[in-house]
Amino acid sequence: MAVYEIVKNGDPVLREKAKEVPKITPNIKKLLDNMRDTMYANKGVGLAAPQIGVSKRVIVVDVGEGLFELINPVITESEGVETDLEGCLSIPGVVGEVARAASVVVKGLNRDGKKVRINARGFLARAFQHEIDHLDGILFIDKAQNVRKEG
């Protein structure tokens, strides 16, 4: 188990467009393992590779429905709008209200290189959108209203 330090707001890697993963190698699988361990250790529900300093299009998400690992994820469909409170491991202690699609279809590759298609609603849809934004250098505070310190 490898737990990495979470990159904090202000680090340039969080503002870069992450690079596509051309081929799934043992290092990419190790990256997924390390991201999973880091997410759980920090009690997060999602983590994007840039948040551990790796500019690659890789995310992990677990909102309590099981672990999703996606390589080169893209949102191909979205529907509706819901506004809810969000936070981010890279911006500790800060929350804000973010309007996001109520449901999305996410496509990408799993750790074995197989194409996957996930229909997500509610909190899971929100988590996918949040993490995929990270891959494009977008932080939730860029979209949030009523941003404030928590606690």
Sequence and secondary structure as in RCSB ss.txt:
>XXXX:A:sequence
MAVYEIVKNGDPVLREKAKEVPKITPNIKKLLDNMRDTMYANKGVGLAAPQIGVSKRVIVVDVGEGLFELINPVI
TESEGVETDLEGCLSIPGVVGEVARAASVVVKGLNRDGKKVRINARGFLARAFQHEIDHLDGILFIDKAQNVRKE
G
>XXXX:A:secstr
        TT GGGGS  B   S  HHHHHHHHHHHHHHHHTT SEEEGGGGT  BSEEEE SSS  EEEEEEEE
EEEE  EEEEEEETTEEEEEEEEEE SEEEEEEE TTS EEEEEEEHHHHHHHHHHHHHHTT  GGGT EEEEE 
 
